[in-house]
Amino acid sequence: MRYKRLVIKLGTSLLTGGSGHLDMDIMSSLTAQIAQLHNEGYEIIVVSSGAVAAGRQKLRLTKERKGIPFKQVLASVGQSHLMNIYDQLFGKHNITIAQALLTKSDLIDRTGYLNARNTLLALLELRVICIVNENDVVATEELGELIFGDNDNLSAMVANLVDADLLIILTDIDGLYTADPRRHPDAKLIPKVEKIDDEIERLAGEAGSPYSVGGMITKLEAAKLATASGVTVVIACGTKPNVLKQIVTGHEIGTIFPAHTNKMESRKRWMLSGLASKGKLVIDRGAANALRTRGSSLLPAGIAKVEGDFRRGDVVDIFDLDGNQIGYGISNYDSKDIESIKGVHSEKIPWLLGYDYGDEVVHRNNMVLI
């Protein structure tokens, strides 16, 4: 078995067939494929969009209404309807399902992260297929960074959370193209992406279904997070015949993003998720080179700028002077302390602060590079 543990993300544009309501034929086909893989021994978690579309369908609304509160109403009505459909469809295959509604605030805290991880892993052990969605009823953009904002990034977070081998993002398009194929008939599918760089992100464009939050841009964001934490990603069209079986058996279908690293221990995966970041350190070129090429710790001498208000033990983003993110790390000092010691040699720390927690602002063992 090439892959054992799978996270399968089903997008709104796929589940609705491009309409404003759930397409039962498409959902029945997808659940039958998932059931087949489940019965063959694969461990599967499904990240499903579609609650808002299901709510619109249940309330028989055809006119679009704007605003976050009304979207939350639709999600509240639609989530139970969506789960009822999944329960019926998987029930035909004698498969028990569970539901998990997550927000970023659930996972920012280390304890919350581990609780969610332990629950999902226990469900996998019990051979229960968990259907995961963002809790749209309580998660709003008004809470700032406390939302995933789309289920593409949520699916990558879940893949990170459970140490998945493969993240499959199924949508209504065959994968990543050289241009938007709906506007450019001569666009060509890119079968494999070794690295998501600026050029690849440019190709993604801004295309997206009117009923879908995430376009290709968010799928690339998800792929970047997942591959950096040791998860292979495939973006493919969910209406292709037997698409899931083809993907897990290694057939060339869609666009594959190979994992960049081996599996990481849980704490580093949590840091890499970026959910827990409380601040930002901007470092000079010498420090950036030392981190990237020599595996060094981050010393105060290399810090050029401190952003945010964070405490000792918080996770911080680490950026170079050109605005490129280098990684994440657990800070040994408060942000106010780092403001006082940035740019100086470590031996001056006790003199400047009156105490010290070590020579390093971020120790190499508490750092993840990306």
Residue pairs with C-beta under 8 A, 6 or more apart in sequence:
1 41
1 42
2 248
2 249
2 250
3 42
3 165
3 166
3 232
3 248
4 41
4 42
4 43
4 165
5 42
5 43
5 44
5 124
5 162
5 163
5 164
5 165
5 166
6 37
6 42
6 43
6 44
6 45
6 164
6 165
6 166
6 167
6 168
6 248
7 44
7 45
7 46
7 47
7 155
7 158
7 159
7 162
7 164
7 166
7 167
7 168
7 231
8 34
8 44
8 45
8 46
8 47
8 168
8 170
8 244
9 46
9 47
9 48
9 49
9 151
9 152
9 154
9 155
9 167
9 168
9 169
9 170
9 222
10 30
10 46
10 47
10 48
10 49
10 50
10 170
10 238
11 49
11 151
11 152
11 169
11 170
11 171
11 172
11 212
11 214
11 238
12 49
12 50
12 52
12 53
12 209
12 211
12 212
12 213
13 171
13 172
13 208
13 209
13 211
13 212
14 26
14 30
14 170
14 171
14 172
14 238
14 239
15 22
15 23
15 26
15 27
15 48
15 49
15 50
15 53
16 22
16 23
16 50
16 53
16 211
17 23
17 25
17 26
17 172
17 239
18 172
18 209
18 211
19 211
20 53
20 56
20 57
20 62
20 211
21 53
21 54
21 56
21 57
22 50
22 53
22 54
22 57
22 82
22 85
24 85
26 238
26 239
27 85
27 86
27 89
28 89
29 239
30 170
30 238
30 244
31 86
31 89
31 90
31 93
32 89
32 93
33 242
33 243
33 244
33 245
34 44
34 46
34 90
34 129
34 244
35 90
35 93
35 95
36 244
36 245
37 44
37 244
37 245
37 248
38 44
38 93
38 95
38 127
38 129
39 93
42 248
43 124
44 129
45 120
45 123
45 124
45 129
45 130
45 132
45 158
45 162
45 164
46 86
46 129
46 130
46 131
46 132
47 131
47 132
47 133
47 151
47 154
47 155
47 158
48 82
48 86
48 131
48 132
48 133
48 151
49 133
49 151
49 212
49 213
50 78
50 82
51 74
51 75
51 78
51 79
51 82
51 133
51 136
52 71
52 74
52 75
52 78
52 136
53 78
53 211
54 77
54 78
54 79
54 81
54 82
54 85
55 73
55 74
55 75
55 76
55 77
55 78
55 79
55 81
56 74
56 78
57 78
57 81
58 77
58 78
58 81
59 74
59 77
61 74
68 140
68 141
68 142
71 136
72 136
72 137
72 138
72 140
75 136
75 137
76 137
79 101
79 133
79 136
79 137
82 133
83 97
83 99
83 131
86 97
86 131
87 97
90 96
90 97
90 129
95 129
96 127
96 128
96 129
97 128
97 129
97 130
97 131
98 123
98 128
98 129
98 130
98 131
99 130
99 131
99 132
99 133
100 116
100 119
100 120
100 130
100 131
100 132
100 133
101 132
101 133
101 134
101 135
101 137
102 116
102 132
102 133
102 134
102 135
102 148
102 154
102 157
102 158
103 134
103 135
103 138
103 139
103 146
103 147
103 148
104 139
104 145
104 146
104 147
104 148
104 275
105 112
105 139
105 143
105 146
106 112
106 116
107 113
107 116
107 157
107 161
107 273
107 275
107 276
108 146
108 275
108 276
109 276
110 270
110 276
113 161
113 270
113 273
113 275
113 276
114 266
116 161
117 161
117 162
117 266
120 130
120 132
120 158
120 161
120 162
121 162
123 129
123 130
124 130
124 162
132 154
132 155
132 158
133 151
133 154
134 147
134 148
134 151
134 154
139 146
139 147
139 148
140 147
141 147
141 149
148 154
148 157
149 213
149 218
150 213
150 214
150 218
151 213
151 214
152 169
152 214
152 218
152 219
152 221
152 222
153 214
153 218
153 221
153 222
153 225
155 167
155 169
155 222
156 167
156 221
156 222
156 223
156 225
156 226
156 231
156 233
157 225
157 273
157 275
158 164
159 167
159 226
159 229
159 231
160 225
160 226
160 229
160 231
160 269
160 272
160 273
161 269
161 273
163 230
163 263
163 269
164 226
164 231
165 231
165 232
166 231
166 232
166 233
166 234
166 247
166 248
167 222
167 223
167 226
167 231
167 232
167 233
167 234
168 233
168 234
168 236
168 244
168 247
169 219
169 222
169 223
169 233
169 234
169 235
169 236
170 236
170 237
170 238
170 243
170 244
171 219
171 235
171 236
171 237
171 238
172 209
172 237
172 238
172 239
173 181
173 182
173 216
173 237
174 181
174 189
174 236
174 237
174 240
174 254
175 189
175 190
175 191
175 235
175 236
175 237
175 254
175 255
176 189
176 190
176 193
176 200
176 203
176 204
176 216
176 219
176 220
176 235
176 255
177 184
177 187
177 188
177 189
177 190
177 203
178 187
178 188
178 190
178 203
179 186
179 187
179 203
179 205
180 187
180 205
180 207
181 187
182 207
183 207
189 254
189 255
190 203
190 255
191 252
191 254
191 255
191 256
192 255
192 256
192 257
192 258
193 200
193 223
193 255
193 256
193 257
194 258
196 220
196 223
196 224
196 227
196 257
200 220
201 217
201 220
204 215
204 216
204 217
204 219
204 220
205 215
205 216
205 217
206 215
206 217
207 215
207 216
208 214
208 215
208 216
216 235
219 235
222 233
223 233
223 235
223 257
225 272
225 273
225 274
226 232
226 233
226 257
226 259
227 233
227 257
227 258
227 259
227 260
228 260
228 261
228 272
228 370
229 261
229 263
229 264
229 269
229 272
229 273
230 259
230 260
230 261
230 262
230 263
230 264
231 259
232 256
232 257
232 258
232 259
233 256
233 257
234 247
234 253
234 254
234 255
234 256
234 257
235 254
235 255
235 257
236 243
236 247
236 253
236 254
236 255
237 243
237 254
240 246
240 253
243 253
243 254
246 253
247 253
247 254
264 272
264 368
268 368
270 276
271 315
271 328
271 329
271 330
271 367
271 368
272 328
272 368
272 370
274 317
274 328
276 314
276 315
277 315
277 316
277 317
277 328
278 308
278 309
278 310
278 311
278 314
278 315
278 316
279 306
279 307
279 308
279 309
279 310
279 314
279 316
279 317
279 331
279 335
280 306
280 307
280 308
280 316
280 317
280 318
280 319
281 298
281 303
281 305
281 306
281 307
281 316
281 317
281 318
281 319
281 329
281 331
281 338
281 361
281 362
282 303
282 304
282 305
282 306
282 307
282 319
282 320
282 321
283 291
283 298
283 302
283 303
283 304
283 318
283 319
283 320
283 321
283 326
284 302
284 303
284 304
284 321
285 320
285 321
286 302
287 296
287 298
287 299
287 301
287 302
287 303
288 302
288 320
288 321
288 326
290 296
290 302
291 298
291 318
291 326
291 327
291 367
291 369
292 326
292 369
295 364
296 364
297 359
297 360
297 362
297 363
297 364
297 367
298 318
298 329
298 360
298 361
298 362
298 367
299 345
299 346
299 359
299 360
299 361
300 338
300 341
300 342
300 343
300 344
300 345
300 346
300 349
300 361
301 343
301 344
301 345
301 346
303 338
303 342
303 343
303 361
304 321
304 342
304 343
305 342
306 335
306 338
306 339
306 342
308 316
308 335
309 335
310 316
310 331
310 334
310 335
311 331
311 334
311 335
312 331
312 332
312 333
312 334
312 337
312 357
313 330
313 331
314 330
314 331
315 328
315 329
315 330
315 331
316 328
316 329
316 330
316 331
316 362
317 325
317 328
318 325
318 326
318 327
318 328
318 329
318 362
318 367
319 325
319 326
320 326
325 370
326 369
326 370
327 367
327 368
327 369
327 370
328 367
328 368
328 370
329 362
329 363
329 366
329 367
329 368
330 362
330 363
330 366
330 367
331 338
331 361
331 362
332 357
332 358
332 360
332 361
332 362
332 363
333 341
333 357
333 361
337 353
338 361
340 352
340 353
341 348
341 349
341 352
341 353
341 361
344 352
346 359
346 360
347 359
349 356
349 359
350 356
